[in-house]
Amino acid sequence: MKKLIYTLMAIIVGIIVVNVFKLDSGDVFEGDSSIAVVSILAAACAFVLLWILLVSKEIAAKIKNKN
């Protein structure tokens, strides 16, 4: 499970990088740049959710080892 989460996180970072290059600094909220902004925000949310899942799994493992 841990390898899957790290793999997905790496893919998400790649998606963020690709979309950063699609941004047009002059018109951030116009055309393809608006799609890139939405994609960056969605990927960032997915990254945070996977990070929370990873931390919760680590906490659960520590609690299980205590009992």
C-alpha atoms as one frame of an Amber mdcrd trajectory, in Angstrom:
protein
   0.000   0.000   0.000   2.850   2.324   0.857   4.498   1.867  -2.533   1.203
   2.594  -4.279   0.732   5.816  -2.324   4.274   6.980  -3.091   3.801   6.106
  -6.767   0.567   8.068  -6.931   2.241  11.010  -5.180   5.029  10.975  -7.775
   2.485  10.934 -10.597   0.649  13.844  -8.989   3.866  15.853  -8.738   4.439
  15.170 -12.431   0.932  16.398 -13.253   1.546  19.572 -11.269   4.842  20.200
 -13.079   3.262  19.680 -16.506   0.434  22.067 -15.683   2.798  24.716 -14.342
   4.428  24.807 -17.772   0.990  25.268 -19.383   0.344  28.431 -17.381   0.477
  31.724 -19.243   1.734  34.366 -16.834  -0.090  37.139 -18.679  -3.542  35.537
 -18.673  -3.666  33.056 -15.821  -7.460  32.752 -15.835  -7.950  32.683 -19.633
  -8.165  29.649 -21.931  -5.776  26.765 -21.303  -4.252  28.546 -18.316  -7.525
  28.339 -16.398  -7.641  24.592 -17.032  -4.043  24.331 -15.803  -4.876  26.274
 -12.632  -7.835  24.001 -11.876  -5.693  20.927 -12.582  -2.937  22.182 -10.280
  -5.429  22.786  -7.472  -7.055  19.375  -7.960  -3.683  17.614  -8.002  -2.589
  19.496  -4.892  -5.773  18.376  -3.100  -5.168  14.771  -4.163  -1.569  15.003
  -2.918  -2.721  16.296   0.476  -5.327  13.541   0.749  -2.736  10.861  -0.020
  -0.361  12.403   2.504  -3.113  12.311   5.145  -3.778   8.658   4.267  -0.079
   7.860   4.607   0.167   9.564   8.003  -2.997   7.864   9.248  -1.607   4.463
   8.225   1.589   5.192  10.163  -0.395   6.244  13.236  -2.538   3.104  13.012
   0.595   0.949  12.802   2.063   2.619  15.884  -1.146   2.145  17.835  -1.330
  -1.502  16.749   2.258  -2.098  17.895   1.523  -0.635  21.332  -1.329  -3.072
  21.994
